[in-house]
Amino acid sequence: MFIVGMTGGIGCGKSEATRIFAELGVPIVDVDMISHQLTTTGQPILEKIAKLFGNEVLNSDGSLNRGALRKKIFATDDARKKLEAILHPAIYEQAIEALNKNASAPYQILAIPLLFESDRYLNIINRSLVIDSNVEMQIDRASKRDGLSRDAIQKIIDVQMPREKRNARADEVILNDGSIAELKEKIKQLHEKYMNTCVINKSNS
């Protein structure tokens, strides 16, 4: 398998980039989507979260109140680490299962917000890609998308790896500071590079 780990800060455009790669026929494994699936009503993981953080993180219908949980986990490092201890092993297991299903593809995208903060994912990828934008653009996009306050978004940015450090660690960086059409063109060029790399690797194996 040839796996490209794709990451980026909140509001950098990872979801849009994922959609464009998918349009090009690239299989996508998105850990955020896996996380959402694992925390839907009735899932054992959701029961563990409610037991740890209290029923106030649940809506009246028993579904996860993501806003309430977000406030709790960004209040202290300890709360965030406790949630990660519940979620991350289960997410990783599901991600590996999904990647194995797409093993015959030339390459696939593993979309993960905290790629460089997790050794377990760095050990399985072949390349790392960062979707990047400046902080003001991040805040503007996240605010419009999620309806979060500037302070709430800044808290999320603060617990993520600093932009400069994240970019320095990446094999490739796409600066997403323009139109969707510009992002599509950048991804198309990178897609061709990855496809050529996979062909070379296959011929050498």
Contact map, one row per residue, 1 for C-alpha under 8 A:
1110000000000000000000000000000000000000000000000000000000000000000000000000000000000000000000000000001111100000000000000000000000000000000000000000000000000000000000000000000000000000000000000000000000000
1111000000000000000000000000000000000000000000000000000000000000000000000000000000000000000000000000000001110000000000000000110000000000000000000000000000000000000000000000000000000000000000000000010000000
1111100000000000000000000000000000000000000000000000000000000000000000000000000000000000000000000000000000111100000000000001111000000000000000000000000000000000000000000000000000000000000000000000000000000
0111110000000000000000000000000000000000000000000000000000000000000000000000000000000000000000000000000000111100000000000000111110000000000000000000000000000000000000000000000000000000000000000000000000000
0011111000000000000000000000000000000000000000000000000000000000000000000000000000000000000000000000000000001111001000001100111110000000000000000000000000000000000000000000000000000000000000000000000000000
0001111100000100000000000000000000000000000000000000000000000000000000000000000000000000000000000000000000001111101000000000000111100000000000000000000000000000000000000000000000000000000000000000000000000
0000111110000100000000000000000000000000000000000000000000000000000000000000000000000000000000000000000000000011111000000000000111100000000000000000000000000000000000000000000000000000000000000000000000000
0000011111011100000000000000000000000000000000000000000000000000000000000000000000000000000000000000000000000000110000000000000001110000000000000000000000000000000001000000000000000000000000000000000000000
0000001111110000000000000000000000000000000000000000000000000000000000000000000000000000000000000000000000000000100000000000000000110000010000000000000000001001001000000000000000000000000000000000000000000
0000000111111000000000000000000000000000000000000000000000000000000000000000000000000000000000000000000000000000100000000000000000000000011001000000000010011000000000000000000000000000000000000000000000000
0000000011111100000000000000000000000000000000000000000000000000000000000000000000000000000000000000000000000000000000000000000000000000111111000000000000000000000000000000000000000000000000000000000000000
0000000111111100000000000000000000000000000000000000000000000000000000000000000000000000000000000000000000000000000000000000000000111100110010000000000000000000000000000000000100000000000000000000000000000
0000000101111111100000000000000000000000000000000000000000000000000000000000000000000000000000000000000000000000000000000000000000110000000000000000000000000000000000000000000100000000000000000000000000000
0000011100111111110000000000000000000000000000000000000000000000000000000000000000000000000000000000000000000010000000000000000000100000000000000000000000000000000000000000000000000000000000000000000000000
0000000000001111111000000000000000000000000000000000000000000000000000000000000000000000000000000000000000000000000000000000000000000000000000000000000000000000000000000000000000000000000000000000000000000
0000000000001111111100000000000000000000000000000000000000000000000000000000000000000000000000000000000000000000000000000000000000000000000000000000000000000000000000000000000000000000000000000000000000000
0000000000001111111110000000000000000000000000000000000000000000000000000000000000000000000000000000000000000000000000000000000000100000000000000000000000000000000000000000000000000011001000000000000000000
0000000000000111111111000001000000000000000000000000000000000000000000000000000000000000000000000000000000001010000000000000000000000000000000000000000000000000000000000000000000000000000000000000000000000
0000000000000011111111100000000000000000000000000000000000000000000000000000000000000000000000000000000000000000000000000000000000000000000000000000000000000000000000000000000000000000000000000000000000000
0000000000000001111111110000000000000000000000000000000000000000000000000000000000000000000000000000000000000000000000000000000000000000000000000000000000000000000000000000000000000001001000000000000000000
0000000000000000111111111111000000000000000000000000000000000000000000000000000000000000000000000000000000001000000000000000000000000000000000000000000000000000000000000000000000000000001000100000000000000
0000000000000000011111111111000000000000000000000000000000000000000000000000000000000000000000000000000000000000000000000000000000000000000000000000000000000000000000000000000000000000000000000000000000000
0000000000000000001111111100000000000000000000000000000000000000000000000000000000000000000000000000000000000000000000000000000000000000000000000000000000000000000000000000000000000000000000000000000000000
0000000000000000000111111100000000000000000000000000000000000000000000000000000000000000000000000000000000000000000000000000000000000000000000000000000000000000000000000000000000000000000100000000000000000
0000000000000000000011111110000000000000000000000000000000000000000000000000000000000000000000000000000000000000000000000000000000000000000000000000000000000000000000000000000000000000000000000000000000000
0000000000000000000011111111000000000000000000000000000000000000000000000000000000000000000000000000000010111000000000000000000000000000000000000000000000000000000000000000000000000000000000000000000000000
0000000000000000000011001111100000000000000000000000000000000000000000000000000000000000000000000000010010111000000000000000000000000000000000000000000000000000000000000000000000000000000000000000000000000
0000000000000000010011000111110000000000000000000000000000000000000000000000000000000000000000000000000000011110000000000000000000000000000000000000000000000000000000000000000000000000000000000000000000000
0000000000000000000000000011111000000000000000000000000000000000000000000000000000000000000000100110000000011110000000000000000000000000000000000000000000000000000000000000000000000000000000000000000000000
0000000000000000000000000001111111000000000000000000000000000000000000000000000000000000000000100000000000000111000000000000000000000000000000000000000000000000000000000000000000000000000000000000000000000
0000000000000000000000000000111111100000000000000000000000000000000000000000000000000000001100100000000000000111000000000000000000000000000000000000000000000000000000000000000000000000000000000000000000000
0000000000000000000000000000011111110000000000000000000000000000000000000000000000000000000000000000000000000011100000000000000000000000000000000000000000000000000000000000000000000000000000000000000000000
0000000000000000000000000000011111111000000000000000000000000000000000000000000000000000000000000000000000000000000000000000000000000000000000000000000000000000000000000000000000000000000000000000000000000
0000000000000000000000000000011111111100000000000000000000000000000000000000000000000000001001100000000000000000000000000000000000000000000000000000000000000000000000000000000000000000000000000000000000000
0000000000000000000000000000001111111110000000000000000000000000000000000000000000000010001000000000000000000000000000000000000000000000000000000000000000000000000000000000000000000000000000000000000000000
0000000000000000000000000000000111111111000000000000000000000000000000000000000000000000000000000000000000000000000000000000000000000000000000000000000000000000000000000000000000000000000000000000000000000
0000000000000000000000000000000011111111000000000000000000000000000000000000000000000000000000000000000000000000000000000000000000000000000000000000000000000000000000000000000000000000000000000000000000000
0000000000000000000000000000000001111111001111000000000000000000000000000000000000000000001000000000000000000000000000000000000000000000000000000000000000000000000000000000000000000000000000000000000000000
0000000000000000000000000000000000111111101011000000000000000001000000000000000000000000000000000000000000000000000000000000000000000000000000000000000000000000000000000000000000000000000000000000000000000
0000000000000000000000000000000000011111111001000000000000000011000000000000000000000000000000000000000000000000000000000000000000000000000000000000000000000000000000000000000000000000000000000000000000000
0000000000000000000000000000000000000011111001000000000000000111000000000000000000000000000000000000000000000000000000000000000000000000000000000000000000000000000000000000000000000000000000000000000000000
0000000000000000000000000000000000000001111101100000000000000000000000000000000000000000000000000000000000000000000000000000000000000000000000000000000000000000000000000000000000000000000000000000000000000
0000000000000000000000000000000000000111111111100000000000000000000000000000000000000000000000000000000000000000000000000000000000000000000000000000000000000000000000000000000000000000000000000000000000000
0000000000000000000000000000000000000100011111110000000000000000000000000000000000000000000000000000000000000000000000000000000000000000000000000000000000000000000000000000000000000000000000000000000000000
0000000000000000000000000000000000000110001111111000000000000000000000000000000000000110000000000000000000000000000000000000000000000000000000000000000000000000000000000000000000000000000000000000000000000
0000000000000000000000000000000000000111111111111100000000000001000000000000000000000000000000000000000000000000000000000000000000000000000000000000000000000000000000000000000000000000000000000000000000000
0000000000000000000000000000000000000000011111111110000000000000000000000000000000000000000000000000000000000000000000000000000000000000000000000000000000000000000000000000000000000000000000000000000000000
0000000000000000000000000000000000000000000111111111000000000000000000000000000000000100000000000000000000000000000000000000000000000000000000000000000000000000000000000000000000000000000000000000000000000
0000000000000000000000000000000000000000000011111111110000000000000000000000000000100100000000000000000000000000000000000000000000000000000000000000000000000000000000000000000000000000000000000000000000000
0000000000000000000000000000000000000000000001111111111111000000000000000000000000000000000000000000000000000000000000000000000000000000000000000000000000000000000000000000000000000000000000000000000000000
0000000000000000000000000000000000000000000000111111111000000000000000000000000000000000000000000000000000000000000000000000000000000000000000000000000000000000000000000000000000000000000000000000000000000
0000000000000000000000000000000000000000000000011111110000000000000000000000000000000000000000000000000000000000000000000000000000000000000000000000000000000000000000000000000000000000000000000000000000000
0000000000000000000000000000000000000000000000001111111110000000000010010000000000000000000000000000000000000000000000000000000000000000000000000000000000000000000000000000000000000000000000000000000000000
0000000000000000000000000000000000000000000000001111111110000000000000000000000000000000000000000000000000000000000000000000000000000000000000000000000000000000000000000000000000000000000000000000000000000
0000000000000000000000000000000000000000000000000110111111000000000000000000000000000000000000000000000000000000000000000000000000000000000000000000000000000000000000000000000000000000000000000000000000000
0000000000000000000000000000000000000000000000000100111111100000100100000000000000000000000000000000000000000000000000000000000000000000000000000000000000000000000000000000000000000000000000000000000000000
0000000000000000000000000000000000000000000000000100111111100001110110000000000000000000000000000000000000000000000000000000000000000000000000000000000000000000000000000000000000000000000000000000000000000
0000000000000000000000000000000000000000000000000100001111111111100100000000000000000000000000000000000000000000000000000000000000000000000000000000000000000000000000000000000000000000000000000000000000000
0000000000000000000000000000000000000000000000000000000111111111100000000000000000000000000000000000000000000000000000000000000000000000000000000000000000000000000000000000000000000000000000000000000000000
0000000000000000000000000000000000000000000000000000000001111110000000000000000000000000000000000000000000000000000000000000000000000000000000000000000000000000000000000000000000000000000000000000000000000
0000000000000000000000000000000000000000000000000000000001111110000000000000000000000000000000000000000000000000000000000000000000000000000000000000000000000000000000000000000000000000000000000000000000000
0000000000000000000000000000000000000000100000000000000001111111000000000000000000000000000000000000000000000000000000000000000000000000000000000000000000000000000000000000000000000000000000000000000000000
0000000000000000000000000000000000000001100000000000000001111111100000000000000000000000000000000000000000000000000000000000000000000000000000000000000000000000000000000000000000000000000000000000000000000
0000000000000000000000000000000000000011100001000000000011100111110010000000000000000000000000000000000000000000000000000000000000000000000000000000000000000000000000000000000000000000000000000000000000000
0000000000000000000000000000000000000000000000000000000111100011111110000000000000000000000000000000000000000000000000000000000000000000000000000000000000000000000000000000000000000000000000000000000000000
0000000000000000000000000000000000000000000000000000000010000001111111000000000000000000000000000000000000000000000000000000000000000000000000000000000000000000000000000000000000000000000000000000000000000
0000000000000000000000000000000000000000000000000000000000000000111111100000000000000000000000000000000000000000000000000000000000000000000000000000000000000000000000000000000000000000000000000000000000000
0000000000000000000000000000000000000000000000000000000111000000111111110000000000000000000000000000000000000000000000000000000000000000000000000000000000000000000000000000000000000000000000000000000000000
0000000000000000000000000000000000000000000000000000100010000001111111111000000000000000000000000000000000000000000000000000000000000000000000000000000000000000000000000000000000000000000000000000000000000
0000000000000000000000000000000000000000000000000000000000000000011111111100000000000000000000000000000000000000000000000000000000000000000000000000000000000000000000000000000000000000000000000000000000000
0000000000000000000000000000000000000000000000000000000000000000001111111110000000000000000000000000000000000000000000000000000000000000000000000000000000000000000000000000000000000000000000000000000000000
0000000000000000000000000000000000000000000000000000100000000000000111111111001100000000000000000000000000000000000000000000000000000000000000000000000000000000000000000000000000000000000000000000000000000
0000000000000000000000000000000000000000000000000000000000000000000011111111111100100000000000000000000000000000000000000000000000000000000000000000000000000000000000000000000000000000000000000000000000000
0000000000000000000000000000000000000000000000000000000000000000000001111111101100000000000000000000000000000000000000000000000000000000000000000000000000110000000000000000000000000000000000000000000000000
0000000000000000000000000000000000000000000000000000000000000000000000111111101000000000000000000000000000000000000000000000000000000000000000000000000000000000000000000000000000000000000000000000000000000
0000000000000000000000000000000000000000000000000000000000000000000000011111111100000000000000000000000000000000000000000000000000000000000000000000000000000000000000000000000000000000000000000000000000000
0000000000000000000000000000000000000000000000000000000000000000000000001111111110000000000000000000000000000000000000000000000000000000000000000000000000000000000000000000000000000000000000000000000000000
0000000000000000000000000000000000000000000000000000000000000000000000001001111111000000000000000000000000000000000000000000000000000000000000000000000000000000000000000000000000000000000000000000000000000
0000000000000000000000000000000000000000000000000000000000000000000000011111111111100000000000000000000000000000000000000000000000000000000000000000000000000000000000000000000000000000000000000000000000000
0000000000000000000000000000000000000000000000000000000000000000000000011101111111110000000000000000000000000000000000000000000000000000000000000000000000000000000000000000000000000000000000000000000000000
0000000000000000000000000000000000000000000000000000000000000000000000000000111111111000000000000000000000000000000000000000000000000000000000000000000000000000000000000000000000000000000000000000000000000
0000000000000000000000000000000000000000000000000000000000000000000000000000011111111100000000000000000000000000000000000000000000000000000000000000000000000000000000000000000000000000000000000000000000000
0000000000000000000000000000000000000000000000001000000000000000000000001000001111111110000000000000000000000000000000000000000000000000000000000000000000000000000000000000000000000000000000000000000000000
0000000000000000000000000000000000000000000000000000000000000000000000000000000111111111000000000000000000000000000000000000000000000000000000000000000000000000000000000000000000000000000000000000000000000
0000000000000000000000000000000000000000000000000000000000000000000000000000000011111111100000000000000000000000000000000000000000000000000000000000000000000000000000000000000000000000000000000000000000000
0000000000000000000000000000000000000000000010011000000000000000000000000000000001111111110000000000000000000000000000000000000000000000000000000000000000000000000000000000000000000000000000000000000000000
0000000000000000000000000000000000100000000010000000000000000000000000000000000000111111111000000000000000000000000000000000000000000000000000000000000000000000000000000000000000000000000000000000000000000
0000000000000000000000000000000000000000000000000000000000000000000000000000000000011111111100000000000000000000000000000000000000000000000000000000000000000000000000000000000000000000000000000000000000000
0000000000000000000000000000000000000000000000000000000000000000000000000000000000001111111110000000000000000000000000000000000000000000000000000000000000000000000000000000000000000000000000000000000000000
0000000000000000000000000000000000000000000000000000000000000000000000000000000000000111111111000000000000000000000000000000000000000000000000000000000000000000000000000000000000000000000000000000000000000
0000000000000000000000000000001001100100000000000000000000000000000000000000000000000011111111100000000000000000000000000000000000000000000000000000000000000000000000000000000000000000000000000000000000000
0000000000000000000000000000001000000000000000000000000000000000000000000000000000000001111111110000000000000000000000000000000000000000000000000000000000000000000000000000000000000000000000000000000000000
0000000000000000000000000000000000000000000000000000000000000000000000000000000000000000111111111000000000000000000000000000000000000000000000000000000000000000000000000000000000000000000000000000000000000
0000000000000000000000000000000001000000000000000000000000000000000000000000000000000000011111111100000000000000000000000000000000000000000000000000000000000000000000000000000000000000000000000000000000000
0000000000000000000000000000111001000000000000000000000000000000000000000000000000000000001111111110000000000000000000000000000000000000000000000000000000000000000000000000000000000000000000000000000000000
0000000000000000000000000000000000000000000000000000000000000000000000000000000000000000000111111111000000000000000000000000000000000000000000000000000000000000000000000000000000000000000000000000000000000
0000000000000000000000000000000000000000000000000000000000000000000000000000000000000000000011111111100000000000000000000000000000000000000000000000000000000000000000000000000000000000000000000000000000000
0000000000000000000000000000100000000000000000000000000000000000000000000000000000000000000001111111110000000000000000000000000000000000000000000000000000000000000000000000000000000000000000000000000000000
0000000000000000000000000000100000000000000000000000000000000000000000000000000000000000000000111111111000010000000000000000000000000000000000000000000000000000000000000000000000000000000000000000000000000
0000000000000000000000000000000000000000000000000000000000000000000000000000000000000000000000011111111000000000000000000000000000000000000000000000000000000000000000000000000000000000000000000000000000000
0000000000000000000000000000000000000000000000000000000000000000000000000000000000000000000000001111111100000000000000000000000000000000000000000000000000000000000000000000000000000000000000000000000000000
0000000000000000000000000010000000000000000000000000000000000000000000000000000000000000000000000111111110010000000000000000000000000000000000000000000000000000000000000000000000000000000000000000000000000
1000000000000000000000000000000000000000000000000000000000000000000000000000000000000000000000000011111110000000000000000000000000000000000000000000000000000000000000000000000000000000000000000000000000000
1000000000000000000000000000000000000000000000000000000000000000000000000000000000000000000000000000111111000000000000000000000000000000000000000000000000000000000000000000000000000000000000000000000000000
1000000000000000000000000110000000000000000000000000000000000000000000000000000000000000000000000000011111110000000000000000000000000000000000000000000000000000000000000000000000000000000000000000000000000
1100000000000000000000000000000000000000000000000000000000000000000000000000000000000000000000000000000111110000000000000000000000000000000000000000000000000000000000000000000000000000000000000010011000000
1111000000000000000000000110000000000000000000000000000000000000000000000000000000000000000000000000000011111000000000000000000000000000000000000000000000000000000000000000000000000000000000000110010000000
0111000000000000000000000111100000000000000000000000000000000000000000000000000000000000000000000010010011111100000000000000000000000000000000000000000000000000000000000000000000000000000000000000000000000
0011110000000000010010000111100000000000000000000000000000000000000000000000000000000000000000000000000000111110000000000000000000000000000000000000000000000000000000000000000000000000000000000000000000000
0011110000000000000000000001111000000000000000000000000000000000000000000000000000000000000000000000000000011111000000000000000000000000000000000000000000000000000000000000000000000000000000000000000000000
0000111000000100010000000001111100000000000000000000000000000000000000000000000000000000000000000000000000001111100000000000000000000000000000000000000000000000000000000000000000000000000000000000000000000
0000111000000000000000000000011100000000000000000000000000000000000000000000000000000000000000000000000000000111111000000000000000000000000000000000000000000000000000000000000000000000000000000000000000000
0000011111000000000000000000000100000000000000000000000000000000000000000000000000000000000000000000000000000011111000000000000000000000000000000000000000000000000000000000000000000000000000000000000000000
0000001100000000000000000000000000000000000000000000000000000000000000000000000000000000000000000000000000000001111111000000000000000000000000000000000000000001100000000000000000000000000000000000000000000
0000111000000000000000000000000000000000000000000000000000000000000000000000000000000000000000000000000000000001111111101100000000000000000000000000000000000000000000000000000000000000000000000000000000000
0000000000000000000000000000000000000000000000000000000000000000000000000000000000000000000000000000000000000000011111100100000000000000000000000000000000000000100001001000000000000000000000000000000000000
0000000000000000000000000000000000000000000000000000000000000000000000000000000000000000000000000000000000000000011111100000000000000000000000000000000000000000100000000000000000000000000000000000000000000
0000000000000000000000000000000000000000000000000000000000000000000000000000000000000000000000000000000000000000011111111100000000000000000000000000000000000000000000000000000000000000000000000000000000000
0000000000000000000000000000000000000000000000000000000000000000000000000000000000000000000000000000000000000000001111111110000000000000000000000000000000000000000000000000000000000000000000000000000000000
0000000000000000000000000000000000000000000000000000000000000000000000000000000000000000000000000000000000000000000001111111000000000000000000000000000000000000000000000000000000000000000000000000000000000
0000100000000000000000000000000000000000000000000000000000000000000000000000000000000000000000000000000000000000001001111111100000000000000000000000000000000000000000000000000000000000000000000000000000000
0000100000000000000000000000000000000000000000000000000000000000000000000000000000000000000000000000000000000000001101111111100000000000000000000000000000000000000000000000000000000000000000000000000000000
0000000000000000000000000000000000000000000000000000000000000000000000000000000000000000000000000000000000000000000000111111100000000000000000000000000000000000000000000000000000000000000000000000000000000
0010000000000000000000000000000000000000000000000000000000000000000000000000000000000000000000000000000000000000000000011111110000000000000000000000000000000000000000000000000000000000000000000000000000000
0111100000000000000000000000000000000000000000000000000000000000000000000000000000000000000000000000000000000000000000001111111100000000000000000000000000000000000000000000000000000000000000000000000000000
0111100000000000000000000000000000000000000000000000000000000000000000000000000000000000000000000000000000000000000000000001111100000000000000000000000000000000000000000000000000000000000000000000000000000
0011100000000000000000000000000000000000000000000000000000000000000000000000000000000000000000000000000000000000000000000000111110000000000000000000000000000000000000000111000000000000000000000000000000000
0001111000000000000000000000000000000000000000000000000000000000000000000000000000000000000000000000000000000000000000000000111111000000000000000000000000000000000000000111000000000000000000000000000000000
0001111000000000000000000000000000000000000000000000000000000000000000000000000000000000000000000000000000000000000000000000001111100000000000000000000000000000000000000111110000000000000000000000000000000
0000011100000000000000000000000000000000000000000000000000000000000000000000000000000000000000000000000000000000000000000000000111110000000000000000000000000000000001100101110000000000000000000000000000000
0000011110011100100000000000000000000000000000000000000000000000000000000000000000000000000000000000000000000000000000000000000011111000000000000000000000000000000000000000111100000000000000000000000000000
0000000110011000000000000000000000000000000000000000000000000000000000000000000000000000000000000000000000000000000000000000000001111100000000000000000000000000001000100000111110000000000000000000000000000
0000000000010000000000000000000000000000000000000000000000000000000000000000000000000000000000000000000000000000000000000000000000111110110000000000000000000000000000000000001110000000000000000000000000000
0000000000010000000000000000000000000000000000000000000000000000000000000000000000000000000000000000000000000000000000000000000000011111110000000000000000000000000000000000000010000000000000000000000000000
0000000000000000000000000000000000000000000000000000000000000000000000000000000000000000000000000000000000000000000000000000000000001111111000000000000000000000000000000000000000000000000000000000000000000
0000000000000000000000000000000000000000000000000000000000000000000000000000000000000000000000000000000000000000000000000000000000000111111100000000000000000000000000000000000000000000000000000000000000000
0000000000110000000000000000000000000000000000000000000000000000000000000000000000000000000000000000000000000000000000000000000000001111111110000000000000000000000000000000000010000000000000000000000000000
0000000011110000000000000000000000000000000000000000000000000000000000000000000000000000000000000000000000000000000000000000000000001111111111000000000000000000000000000000000000000000000000000000000000000
0000000001100000000000000000000000000000000000000000000000000000000000000000000000000000000000000000000000000000000000000000000000000011111111100000010011000000000000000000000000000000000000000000000000000
0000000000100000000000000000000000000000000000000000000000000000000000000000000000000000000000000000000000000000000000000000000000000001111111110000000000000000000000000000000000000000000000000000000000000
0000000000110000000000000000000000000000000000000000000000000000000000000000000000000000000000000000000000000000000000000000000000000000111111111000000000000000000000000000000000000000000000000000000000000
0000000001100000000000000000000000000000000000000000000000000000000000000000000000000000000000000000000000000000000000000000000000000000011111111111000010000000000000000000000000000000000000000000000000000
0000000000000000000000000000000000000000000000000000000000000000000000000000000000000000000000000000000000000000000000000000000000000000001111111111110010000000000000000000000000000000000000000000000000000
0000000000000000000000000000000000000000000000000000000000000000000000000000000000000000000000000000000000000000000000000000000000000000000111111111000000000000000000000000000000000000000000000000000000000
0000000000000000000000000000000000000000000000000000000000000000000000000000000000000000000000000000000000000000000000000000000000000000000011111110000000000000000000000000000000000000000000000000000000000
0000000000000000000000000000000000000000000000000000000000000000000000000000000000000000000000000000000000000000000000000000000000000000000001111111000000000000000000000000000000000000000000000000000000000
0000000000000000000000000000000000000000000000000000000000000000000000000000000000000000000000000000000000000000000000000000000000000000000001111111100000000000000000000000000000000000000000000000000000000
0000000000000000000000000000000000000000000000000000000000000000000000000000000000000000000000000000000000000000000000000000000000000000000001110111110110000000000000000000000000000000000000000000000000000
0000000000000000000000000000000000000000000000000000000000000000000000000000000000000000000000000000000000000000000000000000000000000000000000100011111110000000000000000000000000000000000000000000000000000
0000000000000000000000000000000000000000000000000000000000000000000000000000000000000000000000000000000000000000000000000000000000000000001000100001111111000000000000000000000000000000000000000000000000000
0000000000000000000000000000000000000000000000000000000000000000000000000000000000000000000000000000000000000000000000000000000000000000000000000000111111100000000000000000000000000000000000000000000000000
0000000000000000000000000000000000000000000000000000000000000000000000000000000000000000000000000000000000000000000000000000000000000000000000000001111111110000000000000000000000000000000000000000000000000
0000000001000000000000000000000000000000000000000000000000000000000000000000000000000000000000000000000000000000000000000000000000000000001001100001111111111000000000000000000000000000000000000000000000000
0000000000000000000000000000000000000000000000000000000000000000000000000000000000000000000000000000000000000000000000000000000000000000001000000000011111111100000000000000000000000000000000000000000000000
0000000000000000000000000000000000000000000000000000000000000000000000000100000000000000000000000000000000000000000000000000000000000000000000000000001111111110000000000000000000000000000000000000000000000
0000000001000000000000000000000000000000000000000000000000000000000000000100000000000000000000000000000000000000000000000000000000000000000000000000000111111111000000000000000000000000000000000000000000000
0000000011000000000000000000000000000000000000000000000000000000000000000000000000000000000000000000000000000000000000000000000000000000000000000000000011111111110000000000000000000000000000000000000000000
0000000000000000000000000000000000000000000000000000000000000000000000000000000000000000000000000000000000000000000000000000000000000000000000000000000001111111110000000000000000000000000000000000000000000
0000000000000000000000000000000000000000000000000000000000000000000000000000000000000000000000000000000000000000000000000000000000000000000000000000000000111111100000000000000000000000000000000000000000000
0000000010000000000000000000000000000000000000000000000000000000000000000000000000000000000000000000000000000000010000000000000000000000000000000000000000011111110000000000000000000000000000000000000000000
0000000000000000000000000000000000000000000000000000000000000000000000000000000000000000000000000000000000000000010110000000000000000000000000000000000000001111111011000000000000000000000000000000000000000
0000000000000000000000000000000000000000000000000000000000000000000000000000000000000000000000000000000000000000000000000000000000000000000000000000000000001101111111000000000000000000000000000000000000000
0000000010000000000000000000000000000000000000000000000000000000000000000000000000000000000000000000000000000000000000000000000000010000000000000000000000000000111111100000000000000000000000000000000000000
0000000000000000000000000000000000000000000000000000000000000000000000000000000000000000000000000000000000000000000000000000000000000000000000000000000000000000011111110000000000000000000000000000000000000
0000000000000000000000000000000000000000000000000000000000000000000000000000000000000000000000000000000000000000000000000000000000000000000000000000000000000000111111111000000000000000000000000000000000000
0000000100000000000000000000000000000000000000000000000000000000000000000000000000000000000000000000000000000000000100000000000001000000000000000000000000000000111111111100000000000000000000000000000000000
0000000000000000000000000000000000000000000000000000000000000000000000000000000000000000000000000000000000000000000000000000000001010000000000000000000000000000001111111100100000000000000000000000000000000
0000000000000000000000000000000000000000000000000000000000000000000000000000000000000000000000000000000000000000000000000000000000000000000000000000000000000000000111111100000000000000000000000000000000000
0000000000000000000000000000000000000000000000000000000000000000000000000000000000000000000000000000000000000000000100000000000000000000000000000000000000000000000011111110000000000000000000000000000000000
0000000000000000000000000000000000000000000000000000000000000000000000000000000000000000000000000000000000000000000000000000001111000000000000000000000000000000000001111111100000000000000000000000000000000
0000000000000000000000000000000000000000000000000000000000000000000000000000000000000000000000000000000000000000000000000000001110000000000000000000000000000000000000001111100000000000000000000000000000000
0000000000000000000000000000000000000000000000000000000000000000000000000000000000000000000000000000000000000000000000000000001111000000000000000000000000000000000000000111110000000000000000000000000000000
0000000000000000000000000000000000000000000000000000000000000000000000000000000000000000000000000000000000000000000000000000000011110000000000000000000000000000000000100111111000000000000000000000000000000
0000000000000000000000000000000000000000000000000000000000000000000000000000000000000000000000000000000000000000000000000000000011110000000000000000000000000000000000000001111100000000011000000000000000000
0000000000000000000000000000000000000000000000000000000000000000000000000000000000000000000000000000000000000000000000000000000000111000000000000000000000000000000000000000111110000000000000000000000000000
0000000000011000000000000000000000000000000000000000000000000000000000000000000000000000000000000000000000000000000000000000000000111000000000000000000000000000000000000000011111100010000000000000000000000
0000000000000000000000000000000000000000000000000000000000000000000000000000000000000000000000000000000000000000000000000000000000011100100000000000000000000000000000000000001111100000000000000000000000000
0000000000000000000000000000000000000000000000000000000000000000000000000000000000000000000000000000000000000000000000000000000000000000000000000000000000000000000000000000000111110110000000000000000000000
0000000000000000000000000000000000000000000000000000000000000000000000000000000000000000000000000000000000000000000000000000000000000000000000000000000000000000000000000000000111111110000000000000000000000
0000000000000000000000000000000000000000000000000000000000000000000000000000000000000000000000000000000000000000000000000000000000000000000000000000000000000000000000000000000001111111000000000000000000000
0000000000000000000000000000000000000000000000000000000000000000000000000000000000000000000000000000000000000000000000000000000000000000000000000000000000000000000000000000000000111111100000000000000000000
0000000000000000000000000000000000000000000000000000000000000000000000000000000000000000000000000000000000000000000000000000000000000000000000000000000000000000000000000000000001111111110000000000000000000
0000000000000000100000000000000000000000000000000000000000000000000000000000000000000000000000000000000000000000000000000000000000000000000000000000000000000000000000000000000101111111111000000000000000000
0000000000000000100100000000000000000000000000000000000000000000000000000000000000000000000000000000000000000000000000000000000000000000000000000000000000000000000000000000000000011111111100000000000000000
0000000000000000000000000000000000000000000000000000000000000000000000000000000000000000000000000000000000000000000000000000000000000000000000000000000000000000000000000000000000001111111110000000000000000
0000000000000000000000000000000000000000000000000000000000000000000000000000000000000000000000000000000000000000000000000000000000000000000000000000000000000000000000000000010000000111111111000000000000000
0000000000000000100110000000000000000000000000000000000000000000000000000000000000000000000000000000000000000000000000000000000000000000000000000000000000000000000000000000010000000011111111100000000000000
0000000000000000000000010000000000000000000000000000000000000000000000000000000000000000000000000000000000000000000000000000000000000000000000000000000000000000000000000000000000000001111111110000000000000
0000000000000000000000000000000000000000000000000000000000000000000000000000000000000000000000000000000000000000000000000000000000000000000000000000000000000000000000000000000000000000111111111000000000000
0000000000000000000000000000000000000000000000000000000000000000000000000000000000000000000000000000000000000000000000000000000000000000000000000000000000000000000000000000000000000000011111111100000000000
0000000000000000000010000000000000000000000000000000000000000000000000000000000000000000000000000000000000000000000000000000000000000000000000000000000000000000000000000000000000000000001111111110000000000
0000000000000000000000000000000000000000000000000000000000000000000000000000000000000000000000000000000000000000000000000000000000000000000000000000000000000000000000000000000000000000000111111111000000000
0000000000000000000000000000000000000000000000000000000000000000000000000000000000000000000000000000000000000000000000000000000000000000000000000000000000000000000000000000000000000000000011111111100000000
0000000000000000000000000000000000000000000000000000000000000000000000000000000000000000000000000000000000100000000000000000000000000000000000000000000000000000000000000000000000000000000001111111110000000
0000000000000000000000000000000000000000000000000000000000000000000000000000000000000000000000000000000001100000000000000000000000000000000000000000000000000000000000000000000000000000000000111111111000000
0000000000000000000000000000000000000000000000000000000000000000000000000000000000000000000000000000000000000000000000000000000000000000000000000000000000000000000000000000000000000000000000011111111100000
0000000000000000000000000000000000000000000000000000000000000000000000000000000000000000000000000000000000000000000000000000000000000000000000000000000000000000000000000000000000000000000000001111111110000
0100000000000000000000000000000000000000000000000000000000000000000000000000000000000000000000000000000001100000000000000000000000000000000000000000000000000000000000000000000000000000000000000111111111000
0000000000000000000000000000000000000000000000000000000000000000000000000000000000000000000000000000000001000000000000000000000000000000000000000000000000000000000000000000000000000000000000000011111111100
0000000000000000000000000000000000000000000000000000000000000000000000000000000000000000000000000000000000000000000000000000000000000000000000000000000000000000000000000000000000000000000000000001111111110
0000000000000000000000000000000000000000000000000000000000000000000000000000000000000000000000000000000000000000000000000000000000000000000000000000000000000000000000000000000000000000000000000000111111111
0000000000000000000000000000000000000000000000000000000000000000000000000000000000000000000000000000000000000000000000000000000000000000000000000000000000000000000000000000000000000000000000000000011111111
0000000000000000000000000000000000000000000000000000000000000000000000000000000000000000000000000000000000000000000000000000000000000000000000000000000000000000000000000000000000000000000000000000001111111
0000000000000000000000000000000000000000000000000000000000000000000000000000000000000000000000000000000000000000000000000000000000000000000000000000000000000000000000000000000000000000000000000000000111111
0000000000000000000000000000000000000000000000000000000000000000000000000000000000000000000000000000000000000000000000000000000000000000000000000000000000000000000000000000000000000000000000000000000011111
